[in-house]
Amino acid sequence: MATPKVLAERSVPLLPPGSQVRQAFICQTAPNFAFFLDNWATGLTMFWITYRCVAVSQDAIYVLDSDKLSGGAKPTSIAGTLPRHTQLGPVSGRWGQLTLLGKRHWVKKRFQAEITASDAEAGFTYRP
C-alpha cells in the first residue's frame, strides 16, 4: 500500500528540478461511480478507470498519470499542472470527490487528509 511519503518520492523524478513535494495522494476517475463498484467486485472495468497521483509542491499542483496495474501508486508522466493556489477540497466521505483538469475524480478517505493539508498551506480553511 503506497503511503503519501512513497508517492512523493516516486513523483519527484517527473517534476521540475528543485521541486519539493509537500503532499501526495492517489485519485481515480471513471465515467461514473458504478465503475468502481464493478471493479471492486470483478476487476472488469479496470481499463476504463484512469488512475492518477497528485503531487503538491511549493510552486504547483502536478496531476500525474499512473500505471493502471499500480492503482495510481507509480506515476509515469505529467497529465497537467495547476497553480499552487488552486483549492482542491473540501472532500469527505468514504470516496471524496474533487475536480482536476476538468474531470471529476474520487479520492479514498485515507488520502483526504493530504487534500486538507494542501488547502491549509494555500490559505484555505473549511467550516464544519
N, C-alpha and C positions, 0 to 999 in steps of 0.2 A: 504494500500500500504506500503510495507516494505521499510524503508529507510536504507542506509548503516549503520547507528548507531544501528538500531534494528537488522540487520543481524549480526553485530559484536557481540552484546550481546547474540544472540541465538547461535552463533558459539563457544564462549568461553568454555562452558562445554565439548565440544568434543575435544578440543585441549589440548596439554600437559600443566601441571600446570605452571603458571607463564607467559603463552603466552599473549601478548597484541596485539589485532587486530588493525592494522593501517588503513586498507581499507577492505571493503567487498562489494561484488556485486553478482548478480544473472546472470547465463548464462544457456543456454539450447542447447541441441544437438538433432539431428534427422537425418534420412537417407538423406534427402535433404530439402531445404528451403521451398518447396511446402507444407510440413507437417505443417509449422507454419501458412501459409495462410489458409489451410484447418481447422486447429484447431481454428483459429480466427473465421472463418465463421460457423463452425459446432460443434467443440469440439470433433469430432470423432477420431482424431489422438492423443489425449492427452496421451494415454498409450504407444505410441511408442516414445514419446519425453522424454528425460532424463533431469530433472531439477537439477541444481547444484547451490550451494552457494560457492563462493570462498572467503576465509578469508586470508588476507595477514598480517602476524605478523612480528616482528622484526627479526625472525630467519628463517622462511619458508613460503611457499605459500601452503595453505591447500585447496584441492578441496574436497568439501563435497557433498555427495548425499543428496537429499532433498525429502521431501514428494511431490508427484505429485499434490495432491489437493491444496497444498500451492503455487504452481508455483515456487518453489525454495526458498521460504521465511522461511521454517522450516527445517534446516539441521538435518539429522538423523545419519550420520556416515561419517567417512573419506574414500573417494574413492582413494585418493592418495596425495602425498606430493611432492612438487617441491622445489629445492633450492631457497633461497631468491633472489639470483642474476639473476633469470630467467626473461627475458624480456617478458612481456605479450602483449604489443602493438607494433605498433600503431593500433588503431581502429578508425573507422569513419563511418559515415552514420547512417541511421535510425537503422539498425541492423549491428553492427560491428562484425567482425569475428576474432577469435583467436584460437590457438591450445593448448589444455590442455590434458595431458595424451594420446597423440597420436590421439586425435579426434578433429574435427572442432566444435567449439562452437560459438553461436551467443549471442551478448550482446546488450540489448536495449540502445539507446542513453542516457537515464537518468543515466546509470551506467558507462558510458565511462570515465567520469572524475576520477573515482576511479582507473581505469587502468592507466591513465596518471599519477596520483599522485603516484601510486605504483612504476611505472617505474622511475619516477623522484627521488624518495627516494633511488632507487637502482643504481642511477647514469646514467640512460639512458635519452637521450634527443631526441626530434623529430624536424625535419626541416619541415616547412610548404611547 
